Amino acid sequence: MTIDIDAVTKILREAADTAVLPRFRALREDQVSEKSPGEIVTVADREAEEIIGLRLREVLDVPVVGEEAASAAPDLVRALRNEPAAWLVDPVDGTKNFTRGSTAFAVMAALVREGRAVASWILRPIEGTVYTAELGSGAWRDGTRLHRAPAPERTGELRGAVQRRFLSPAERERVEAAAAGFAELGRGSGCAGVDYPRLAEGGLDFMLFSQTMPWDHAPGGLLLSEAGGLSLRPEGTPYRPDQDERILLDAADQRTWEKARSLLLP
């Protein structure tokens, strides 16, 4: 079945306009809560997920695995492995940024078939920009095809980012030791919906993640791979949202992936 990319884009825009943007820089204290240690949720997350989930099932009536619903009922994630198809929804990716008034947040969705992302959407509500991808059909920004150019050959010219929060002390020490060898080794924006497009468009050359929740990485992983980049586990296997593993290394090309892998990971 062919999915109407524009129809899903419209759903994300309407959810952002209804539930997210009216709360931007206008959240009350009682509209923000901690759902787990170090993880927060807002009324915007919950309302946007409800809107998106209901509307997506009108497009294709398969299970919806939303970040907030899965936080309350973790078994929902099994649909990615057990069902022929499922929707993934991240209603506000970069919630901490959103609550701080930063524009570095996104509304994201992906369609997963047989454990693989086959279509994805990343909406940046403040800018109005939408990134879409379809397996085998390319990656797009507002209708313009994305082609990731090769990264610089010299390691000292490469720009990367590492999600350090969930690294072990030994892993963190290795990353810090390697940092001086790159032109840039930041921490990322705190929003996969910002960082993946940045990598796909040439603003970064690689990214290392130490936690890979499917709603965070399925949309961007497909965007990157369809633009010509790589999203691989440390052993070199492609990222799949139905697999529960921790480390993920994304890169502009194979050469860059291998360089980053050799320097950042054991």
N, C-alpha and C positions, 0 to 999 in steps of 0.2 A: 504493500500500500504506500502510495506517495503522500508525504506529509506537506501540508500547505505552510510553507515557511512564513509567509506574510501573516497568516491567520494567528500563528503562535506569537509572532512579533507584536501584533496588535493586542493580544491578551496581556503580554508583559507590560506594554505601554499603559494600558488601561489600569492594571493593578498598581503600577508606579504612580500614576496620576491620582488614583483614588485613595490608596493606603500609605504610600511612602512619602511622596513629595510634600503633602500637607503637614507631615510631622518633621520634616527636615529643619533643624535648628528651632524646633518648636515643641520638643518632647517634654512632658512633665515628668517629675521624678517618679510618680506612681505608674508611668508607662514603660519603665525600664526595670528589668529584674534579672537576677542571676539564675540561670537554668542548671548550671554545674560549675564547679570551681574554676574561675577565670573565664567563663563563657556567659555572655549576656544575651538577652532577647528583649525585643521591644514589641509594643502593640503593632507597629508597622510590619514587623516580620510575620507575626501571626495572621494579621488580616490579609496581607498580600498573598501569603501561602494559601489561605483558604480560597481567595478569589481565583488565583492561578490554577489550583488543583481542580476546582469545579469546572472551569472553562476548558482546561486541557482534556478532560474526559469527554467533553462534547466533540473535540477534534478526533480523539482516539480513545476509546473506552478501555483503558488498561490501568493497572494500579499506579498510584502516584506516591512516590517516595519523596516527601518534603523534609527539609532539615529539621524543622520544628516538630513535626509529627514523629519523625524518627527519634528525636531526642527524648520524647515521652514514651515511645514504643519502639525500642531498638529492633525488634523482630521484623519491622516493616522492610528493612534493608534486604531481607531474604528474597524479596520479589525480584531483585536484580539477578539472582541466580536461579530462582525457581520458576519464574514466569517467562513466557516467550518475549514479552515486551513490557516496559514500564517507563513512566516518566520520572525524571529527577527534577527537583525544584529547590533552588536556593533563593528565597524571597528577598533577602537583603544580605548580599555577600559583603563582608566588611562592616558588620554591625557596630563594632567599636568605633570605627571611623565615622560612621553615620551619627552615632550619639555625641561625638565630639565636634560635629559640625563640619567635618572634612567631606569633600566631594568624592573621595576615593571609595566609592561603593558601587555595587551593581545588582541587577536583578537577573537571575540566570535560570536556564532550563536546558534539559537534554532529553532526548528519546533514546532509550537503551533497548536493543534487540539482541537476544541470545548473549547477554553479558557485555556487548560492545555498544559504545555510543555511535549512533548513526545520524543524528542531527543535533545541533546545539545552537543556543541563543545566549548572548551576553548583552544586556542593555545597560548603558550608562545613563541613568535618568537625568542628571543635571545637564549633561552635554547633549542629550538626545540621540547619541550615537548607538547603533546596534551592530554587533558582530554576529554573523551566522556561519554555520558550516554544515555540510552534508557529506557523509562518507562517500568518497569516490567522485565528488562533484565540486570540491573546492571550498575555500574560505573567503568570506566577504565582509567588508565594512561599508555599511550604508549602500550596498549594491555594487561596490567596487571590489574587484578580485584582489586578494592578498597573495603575494609571492614573497616568501622570506628569502632574502639574499644571503649568501654565505657569510659567515662571521670572519673577522680578521684571522689570518693564519698564525700570527705571533700571539703567544699566550699573554704577554704583557699588554696587549691591546684589547683583550676580552673584557666585557662588562657582564657581571653576574649578580645574582642575589641568592641568599640562603635563608631559609626559614629556620632559625636557630632554636626556637622555643622548645621543641621536642627532641633535640639532639641529646645524646648521652654526653657526659663530660669528656670522654675520649674522642667522640665524634666532633664535639665543639672545639676541642684543642687542635684537631687536625685541620679543621676549617680555618681557624685563626692563624695557624702556621702557614697556610697556603695563600692567605689574603694578599700579602705583599706582591705576589707574583702576577696578579691581575691588575688591569687598569682600574677596575671598580669591583668591589664585592660588598654590596649592601645587604639590607635585611628585607627588601621588598616593601610593598605598600601596605601589607596587612589585608589585601583584597585580591583573591585570585582573578576576579573579573577585571582588575586593572593590570595585573602582572602578566597574565597570558597574552592579552592583546599587545602589550608592550614588547614582549619577546617576539611575537609573530610579525610585528611591524618594524623590528630592528632597534628598538630602544634598549634591549638587553640581548645578550648572546646565550646565556644559560641561566637556569634556576634550579636550586636544590630544595626539595620539600621534605620535611621530617614527619609530616602527617598527611594522609591522603583520603579525606572523606569524599565520597563519590560526588556529592552535589557541588563540591569545590572544584574538582578536577575533570570531571567528564566534559563539561562545556568547553573549557579552555584547552584541554588535551586534544579534543577533536579539531578545534580551531587551529591549533599549532600544527598538528600533523597534516591537515589539509592545506595549510599554507606552505608546507615543505619542510617543517621542522620535525623534531623527534620528542616523544614523551615515553621514556623507558624506565623500567626498574633497573636496579644496579647490575643484575645479571644480563641485561640487554633485551629483555622481553617487553613488548609493548604494554603500555598502561591499559588496564581494563577496570571499569567501575565495579564489576562483580567480584573483584579480588580484594581481600582485606590484608594489605601489606602496608608498610610504613614509609619507606624511602622511595622517592621519585626524583629522577633527574631529567629535566627538559633542556633541549638545546636547539640551536639554529640548524645544525647539520651534524653528520656523523663524526667528523674530525673534532669539532668542538666538544661534542658529547664525550668522546674518548679522552680528550685532554682534561676536562672537568672531572670526569670519573676517576682518573688516575691521581689527581691532586687532592680531591675532596673526600673520597671514600676509600676505605681499606681494601 
